[in-house]
Structures are given as C-alpha cells and as structure tokens.
Amino acid sequence: MGVAKNENPNQGSFVLEELTDLVEEAVLKEFEAISSRGGVLGAMETGYQRGKIQEESLYYEHRKHDGSYPIIGVNTFRNPHGESTPQKLELIRSTDEEKQSQLKRLRIFKRGIRPLPRRCWSAYVKQ
C-alpha cells in the first residue's frame, strides 16, 4: 500500500490521511510493546529491539530471495548475459602483518591531529 498504488493521490487527502493513521497506529503499538517491557532500558535488557531488528531483517531478506519484494537488478530485470550470483563466497581475512600496518598508520594519523587553538575556532565560527 502506498501513494504510488493510488490512482490520483493529489485528488484528495484521504489516502495520505489513511497512510498517516496506519503509521501512527504501528508506532503507538511499538511504544506500547516497549512500555510493557519496562521502558527502553527494560526492553534493551530483554533484547526486544535487537530481536525486532533481526526479525524485520530476516523478513526483508526472505521476501527479497523469494521475489515477493522486487529489486531491479537484484532479483528482477537481471542482465541475462551477466554473471550468475555466486553460491558461496570465500571470506578473506587480513594477515597479522596487514593489521599491524594499518594500526601503525592510524596511530601516525591520530598523532598528526591536534586540537585547534581557541583563536582559530573563533575565526572559523565567524565565517
């Protein structure tokens, strides 16, 4: 459901009002679910938010893979002469030498950053 599914969304405000009401209802439902778990902190302790995010992510991925959520170039209108989707991707890890090299460059970079004197900030803010 959405504005794009309506014949003429500019004709009246009914569609926009209905969509606003649906969003408001869903948001209030989530607020009530969080409140029933003891507020934000209580919900965090039980992992409610993380669970909801994982649940929605799984739902999105499932719809993407079964084609019920079309994404151009990913699961619809793909290049017939292009590469097929790899079934297994090899995970590439950095060597210890590469990690140490990157950490060394980061330390050098951080040493080069100095806080600006107050007079520089005042000149910067006036611009």
C-alpha positions in Angstrom: 0.0 0.0 0.0 1.2 3.5 -0.7 0.7 6.7 -2.7 2.0 5.0 -5.8 -0.8 2.4 -5.6 -3.4 5.2 -5.7 -5.0 6.3 -8.9 -4.6 10.0 -8.2 -3.1 10.9 -4.8 -3.3 14.6 -5.5 -7.1 14.4 -5.8 -7.7 14.4 -2.1 -6.2 13.9 1.3 -7.9 10.6 2.1 -5.0 8.4 1.0 -2.5 10.5 2.8 -4.6 10.6 6.0 -5.1 6.9 5.8 -1.4 6.2 5.4 -0.7 8.6 8.3 -3.2 6.8 10.5 -1.6 3.4 9.7 1.9 4.7 10.5 0.7 6.3 13.7 -1.1 3.1 14.8 2.0 1.0 14.1 4.3 3.4 16.1 1.9 3.5 19.0 1.8 -0.3 19.1 5.6 -0.4 19.3 5.6 2.2 22.0 3.1 0.1 24.0 5.2 -3.0 23.5 8.3 -1.2 24.8 6.4 0.3 27.7 5.1 -3.2 28.7 8.7 -4.4 28.9 9.6 -1.7 31.4 10.5 1.1 29.0 13.5 1.4 26.8 16.0 0.1 29.3 13.8 -2.9 30.2 13.3 -3.7 26.6 17.1 -3.5 26.0 17.7 -5.9 28.9 15.4 -8.5 27.3 16.9 -7.8 23.8 13.5 -6.7 22.4 14.8 -4.1 20.0 17.6 -6.3 18.7 15.1 -9.1 18.2 12.7 -6.9 16.3 15.5 -5.6 14.0 16.7 -9.2 13.3 13.1 -10.3 12.7 12.5 -7.5 10.2 15.8 -8.1 8.5 15.0 -11.8 8.1 11.6 -10.9 6.7 13.1 -8.5 4.2 15.8 -11.0 3.1 13.2 -13.7 2.7 11.0 -11.5 0.6 14.0 -10.4 -1.5 15.1 -14.0 -2.1 11.6 -15.4 -3.0 10.9 -12.5 -5.3 7.9 -11.1 -3.4 10.0 -7.9 -2.8 11.3 -6.9 -6.3 14.6 -5.1 -6.5 15.6 -4.2 -10.0 18.9 -5.7 -11.0 19.0 -8.0 -7.9 16.0 -10.3 -8.3 14.1 -8.8 -11.2 15.2 -7.5 -14.6 18.7 -9.0 -14.3 21.1 -9.0 -17.1 20.7 -12.3 -18.9 24.3 -12.2 -20.1 25.7 -11.2 -16.8 27.4 -13.2 -14.1 25.3 -15.5 -12.0 25.0 -15.0 -8.3 27.9 -16.8 -6.5 26.5 -19.6 -4.3 29.5 -19.5 -1.9 31.7 -16.5 -1.1 35.1 -17.0 0.4 35.8 -14.8 3.4 39.1 -13.1 3.1 40.9 -12.2 6.3 43.8 -9.8 6.8 47.1 -11.1 7.8 48.6 -10.1 11.1 51.2 -8.0 9.2 48.4 -6.1 7.4 46.6 -5.5 10.7 49.7 -4.1 12.4 50.5 -1.9 9.4 47.0 -0.4 9.4 47.2 0.2 13.2 50.6 1.9 12.8 49.2 4.2 10.1 46.2 5.0 12.3 48.5 6.0 15.3 50.5 8.2 13.0 47.4 9.8 11.7 46.0 10.4 15.2 49.3 12.0 16.4 49.0 14.5 13.5 45.6 15.7 14.6 45.9 18.5 17.2 43.1 20.4 18.7 42.7 23.9 17.2 43.6 26.8 19.4 40.6 28.9 20.7 41.5 31.8 18.4 41.3 29.5 15.3 37.8 28.3 16.4 36.5 31.8 16.8 37.7 32.8 13.3 36.2 29.6 11.9 32.8 30.2 13.6 32.6 33.8 12.3 32.7 32.5 8.6 
